[in-house]
Amino acid sequence: MDSKFSAKKQEHLLNIDAMTAMIQKNQRFNGEIPWCPGHKTDPWDHVESAMGLAAGGHLAAAEKAYIWLARMQLPDGSFYAAYRNGIPEDRTRDANLTAYVAVGVLHFYLISGNRQFLRHMWNTVNAAIEFAMGLQTRHGDIHWAINPHGQVDRMSLLTGSSSVFMSLKCALEIARLIGRQKPAWERSLLRLTEAIAHKPHRFNMTKSRFSMDWYYPVLCGAITGREAQKRIDRYWKKFVVEGLGVRCVSDQPWVTIAETCELSLALCAMGNRQLARVVFQWIENRTFADGTFWTGFTFPEMIVWPEEKLTWNNAVALMAADALYDLTPAGRLFDHGFWRESGLE
């Protein structure tokens, strides 16, 4: 591991070496990163795990993960929704799961400074975003997937469209860095912004009981400033259990590490680092004896559930720590100020 990643470890309770070692231990020889031993690999969580490896300083392992994903890309630019040992398990082609590779590629570049890597991954990123934009409606929202029978599922999901928004921003930044022009993507980004910020009726509202539908529009930067603060304040009591963390679903007594870390990331992105740190510290010690994170726990019983140690779950904790403690240059990836400076807000 690069020595520059050892700095500032004393500022938090995380065992970064243990977390990245667990992700790397689960990475298969070809670069694939499943959830845990014997479990599936999906493209989104595979990228998230690679981002965790990069944030922890394991750049070679992260690069290997992206190369594997590039090899799995289908002719239309998509990826299947799930693989097991490299074999397709779910042949749904999901816009969000496909587009997220752009976020990972830019994240890797911000840490490594390797512009050749951007050029090498450009065809993969370009094709993935083109696939996702092919599912955008004239209203700006994104139909979530093409089912295994080749039919477009015309449901739009707020969390998924918000994640595609982040992916599209990252893809446009990659294009700028390597001298490519993508005006159609810029127009798509404007339409997607409008949909997320002002057309809630375009999205499946049954998902609003999930906390991700609450904070993802802020995390991705589609909603910023005062409107972002209003959104966070409006649903805070619905999802946040003070002193414990964030419910995955509003009507269930289950706090999850990933959702709590993502809320911390969203608060940090808004510029409220103090509250972001408080939220992160609620779960900072929710770890196994080896220093890796629980996935979630029930309350008030405080039963750890599920019991598996998940790669992507530890990766998002690493990313939240990066944003809070400036561990790497990629800590600003979700920062609204970073994107204002880029001109892509």
N, C-alpha and C positions, 0 to 999 in steps of 0.2 A: 504494500500500500504506500502511495506517495506520502512523504513526510509532512507535506503542507496540510494534510487532512487531520493531523493529530492535534492541531491547535484548537484552543478554546473548549476542550473536552471538560474542563473543570467547571464550566458554567452551567452544566446540566447533569442529570442523573443517568443519562443514557449510556448503555454499553454498546457503542457504535461498532466495535470490532465483533461482538457477539451477534449483533443484528445482521451485519453484512455477511458474516461467516455462515449464518443460517441460510440466507438467501443463496449464497454461492454453493453451499452443500447440496441444496435442492436443484441447482442448475444441472441439466443433463449435459453430457459431453458435447452435444451438437449446439448448445446455446439455449435451448428451450428451458423456461422456468415455470414449472407447474405451481399450483397453490401450495401443495405439500406432497410428500411421498405418496405415490399411487393415485393422486388426484388429477383433475383436468388442468389444462393450460388454456386460458383465453387471451386474445391479443391485448386487451386493455390492461389486465393485471400483469401480463408478461412485461409490457412496457413499464408499468409502475415499478415492478421489481427491478428492472434494469436501471431505472432512475435512482432507486435506492442504492444499488451497487455503485453507481457513479457518484452519488452524494457521499458515500462512504469511502471513496477513493479507489474502488476496484474498476478502473476504466477498461481494462482488457476484457474482463468478464462481461461488462455492460456492452461493449462493442460486439462481442460474440453473440449476445442476445439479439441485437438489432440485425445482425447478419442472418441469423436463423429466421427471424420474422420476414426479412426480405425474400428469402428463399420460399417461404410459404405463401407468398402473395399469389392470388388468382389472376387470370388474364384480364378481368374487369377492374382490377385494382383493389378488390376486397380481400378480406380474410374470413375464414369460417369462424363461427362464434366460439367453438371449443375444439380442442385436440386432446388426445391422450397418447402419450409417447409418440407424438408427431403424426398420429392418424386422426383424420377428422372425426369428431364425435357428434357435433351439432353443425349441420350445414347451412344454418341461418347465416346470412351475410348482413351484419349490423353496421350501420353508418358510423355510430359512435366508436364501437370497438375497432373499426377499421381506421378511422381518421386519427386516432390517438397517437399513432406512430410519430406524427409531426411534433407533438409535444416532447416526446422522448428524445428525438433527434436534436431539437434545439437545446434541450436541457443538457445533453451530452456535449454539444458544442460550447455552451457557456462555461462548462467546467474545463474542457480539454483545450479549447481554442483551435481545434483541428478542423480547418475549413475543407480539407480534402475529404473528411468524413461526410460533410454536408453534400459535397458533390457526388460522392459515392452513393449516398442514400436518396438523392434527389428524385430519381425515377420512381422509387418506392413511395416517397411522400407525395409526389405529384399524382401518381395513379390512385393512391388512397383517397386524397382529397377530391379528385375528380369523381370517384365513385360516390362519396358522401354528398357532393353538390348535385349529383344526378338525382338524389332523393329529396332535394329542397323543393318546396311548393312555391307558387307565386306569392304566397303570403309571407314567406321567409322561414317558416318552421321546417323541420327535417322529418320526413317519414322515417321511422326508426329502422326498418330492415326489409330485406327481400327474404321470403321464407324458403325452406328447402325445396319447394316446388317451383320456385322461380317467380312467385307472385309478390308484388310490393304490398307490405302491410302498411296501410295508410294512417296508422296511428302515429301521432307525434308526442314525444316525451320531453318534458321540460329539462330534466336532468341531462338526458342524452343530447338534446339540441344545444344546451349550454356547454357541454363538454366538446361538441363539434365546434362551437364558437371559439373555444380556446385553441383547438387543433388548427382551425383555419387561420387564426392570428399567428400562430407559430409557423405555419407553412408559408404565410406571406413574408414573415421575417426571414425565414430560410431563403426564400426566393430573392429577397433584397440583398442578402449577404453574398449570394453567388451570381448576382446580376441578371436575374430573370424577371420578366414583367408578367403579372397575372391580373389584369384589370377585371376580368370576369369574377375572380375570387373576391376582389375588393367590393364589387357590387353585391355579391352574395353575402359578404360580411355585414353590409349595411342593412340588407333585408332581414338577416338573422337577428341583428341587434334590435330592430324594430319589433320583430315578433316576440322576442324574449321579454323586452321591456314593456310592451304596450298591447300585446295580443294574447292574454292568458287563456282565452277561449279556444285558441288553436291547439292546446295541449290537453292530454288526458289528465283530468283533475282528480281521478281516483288515486293518483300517485302522490297527491299533496300531503298525504299522511306520512310520507317518507321525508326525513329531514333533508336529504339531498336536494329535493325540489325547493326547499327553503333557501339554502345558502349557495347552491351552485350558480345561479345567475349572478351572484356577487363574486364568488370565487373566480369565475371565468372572466369577469370584467365587463359583462354586458350591461350590468347595472352598477353604477358608481356614485360617489359623492353622497349628497343628502338622501337620494332615493335608496341607495344601498343601506344607509344607516336606518332609514325608515323600515326597510324590509327586515333587517336583523332585529330591530326592536319589536316589530309587530308580532313575530312568532317565537320570540325568545322563550317565553314561559311554556309554549306548546312543546318544545323539543329539548330544552336544557334542564338538566337536573343539577341544581347548584351544588358544587363541591364534588360531583361525580363525573359529569360529562354530558354527552349528547345521546338522546334516544335515536335508534335507527328508525323506529316507527313510533309515531306520536302516542298510540294507544297501547303500547307494550312496555313493560318494565325491564327494558333491555338497553343498556348503555354499550356502545361500541367504540372501540379505539379508533378505527378509521374515520368514522363520522366526527368524532371529537377532534382529531387531528386536522381534518379538512375544515371544520369551522374555525379552528385556530389559524389555519392558512388564509381563510377568507377574511378574518379580522385583521390579520397582518397585511393582507393585500390592500385593505381599506386605509391602512395607516394607524390602526389602533393596536399597536404592538403590546401595550400594557395589558389590555384585556385578553389579547391573544395568548400572552404568556401565562396569565392566570388559568385560562381554559386548558392549556397544554399541561400545566403543572398538576391539574386534577388527575390526569391519567399517567403521569410520568413514572410512577412506581407500580403500575399495574402490569407487572412482568413476572415471568417464570424465574426459577432459580438461576437459569443460565443467562438472564438479562434480555431475553426476547419477549415481545409483548403478547399479552392475552389478545384474543380477538374481541371478546366482549364479556359482560357479566350482568347477571340479573340483580335487581335491588328490590327490597332491602336485604334479600338473602345473601347477596354477594357471592353467588355461585358463578364460577368461570364457565362460560359456554359460548361457542363450542370449545373443545379442549385442544384442537389442532393448533399447531404453530404455523401461521400462514405467511408466505413470502411477501405478498403485496401489502399485508397489514403492517409489517415491520418497515416496509419501504416508505409508506406514507408517514409514519412516525419520523423517519429520517428526514423526509422532505420538510415536515413541519419544524423540526429542530433546525434545519438549514435556514429556513426563512426567519426564525426567531434569533438565532445565534450567529448568523453570517458565516457558516462553515465553508461555503463554496460560493463562487460567483453566480451559481444557478439559484441561490436563495431568493433572488428577486424575480423569478420567472412569473409568479402570479401577481406581483406588485402592480397595482394600477398606475403608480407613478412611473414605473419602468416602461409601461406601454404608452403612456402619454409622451414620454421622451422619444419613443420610436415612431410616433405619429399614427399608430394603429389603434388608439383607444376607440 
